[in-house]
């Protein structure tokens, strides 16, 4: 099977580093470091699992070279002192034993630092924030610039001694070097500002200091935002121009994109195609003739292989895909592509956790990001029958996990197909990638001979009794929430009306005209579901309005999706109506309240998307039936409380804890 991916699995030598294949794990913050910036053993295990999974090059997340001014994130790694080297040495040992190479990204946050964390005003090229509403930084003096450049060199030397095979210098994504390179944030009038050569001067100083520290044969990688995707910022040709002033000592370019204000191009939004950025790496490679790697929603190894074959890139960078499945390379290289647990680019457990709310990263589709999946190797101590009611993502995860440890599992699904709400939402064109997860779960289930799926079957206590359960898992999902608003229940989803739920929209997804010019669409509910409707109709030229009771539309969605949908709403002039309550539903009209004023909003298509509510139609019947018996009954996922896929999947995997507590496994 290796011949199918001949180029992806071929080695690449860059100076004194030889990579066994063309897959690189790109640097992504985790919040796994110790509070003092030291590498934790949990952190080491996280990277070790990706090396064990076959990855050719691991690039460790951004690491602070200048504390506290350069510090970014809640618990960021540090390399500004020798005392961090022992744990970094242990990390390199752990990764090398699986044949992977390892690099570390050196970084200074600049204006992307937060004053409350560093106890100082952030610094930058100029006094320009890196994002709207951001803190105003202090411009660096020339002496400070020279001192920071030297700290990069000192940190690179530490990395080399600790056992890293290369260093990566971060010159993109609105961090300090990027702040000098971008005309958006560099307003200096001295030799560090103005022309491309002057704006590139600091980057050149950093690279020169690093080269002096590590010698001529140690690889230096530079990550850039080849296109900032912001009006007035650097675009591809601008980046090629400034790279001419410091590319000489660069051995590889890590070609990324985007800034803080265009984060959906940096951490790709879910609707971007696999490998959409490869034209950027191709241009850099053709201009400078040096190895490059590209990333950007690359999930399918066939697409990755094609990018290499076309010559668009020498390496394929995968970030979130390796959070989702550490075994990515081992799976495709051994002919098990159908077993890859593909990232769905939801950005909830990774960017949403770390950037949004300062938590350690998790993953919607992978409930054990920083652990192994050794649960599959445990021995069942006694027979165990598990009945799972509901074949959505939570139910499927519970069923597969229980079957994988040896239980006899019966999954009862009332519909013809499993997959639940995730499978339904994936029918929206921009949400198609979401289908990869239920497809993965179905494929995983199909290979388990002790997992029996009863489709088109309503669960009841009589049926469950016949299955002789030891454990019953209720995972019956959720339904659209319909609050007691006048006219809502009378008109929504009724034939001959034009008031719909998200389920109605999905059922009619192929019937809407491509061009809705002149048509009015009003969406009530500014959460994720309502924004899915906006995302679908606005590009079809409809006049779209979105109504939300809260002061902020999309308050709880992840930063990447928020940036993406805000850009879309601006582009298509969506009428945003926060602080607005729905009072009454009429055919073709919503009556809303804004402050003390009532207003009527007429529409051709009206959607009420006020969230979902738990749906547990049989759990009380089951509890009553088995009340006096030693049968464990658990409720998981949206049938507990309407939430997101990530919570349901975690609770599905947690059946391992139930099995341990009941002494079915050790």
Secondary structure, DSSP 8 states (H G I E B T S, - for coil): -GGGGTTTTS-EEETTEEESSSEEE-----S-S-TTS---HHHHHHHHHHHHTT-SEEEEEEEESSTTTT--SSS-EE-SSGGGHHHHHHHHHHHHTTT-EEEEEEE--GGGS-HHHHTS--EESSS--SSTT----EE--HHHHHHHHHHHHHHHHHHHHHT-SEEEEEE-TTSHHHHHH-TTT----STTSSSHHHHTHHHHHHHHHHHHHH-TTSEEEEEEES---STTS--HHHHHHHHTTT-TT--EEEEE---GGGHHHHTT-TTS-TTTTHHHHHHHHHHH--EEEE-SS---HHHHHHHHHHTS-SEEEESHHHHH-TTHHHHHHTT-GGG--------IIIIIIIIIH------SS-TTTTS--GGGG---SS--EEEEE--SHHHHHHHHHHHHTT-EEEEE-SSSS--HHHHHHTTSGGGGGGHHHHHHHHHHHHT-TTEEEE-S----HHHHHHTT-SEEEE---EEE---S-BTHHHHTT-TT--EE-HHHHHHTTTTS-S--TT-EEEEE--SHHHHHHHHHHGGGT-EEEEE-SSSSTTTTS-HHHHHHHHHHHHHTT-EEE-SEEEEEEETTEEEEEETTEEEEEE-SEEEE---EEE--SSHHHHHHHTTTSS-EEEE-GGGTS---HHHHHHHHHTHHHHHHHTTS--
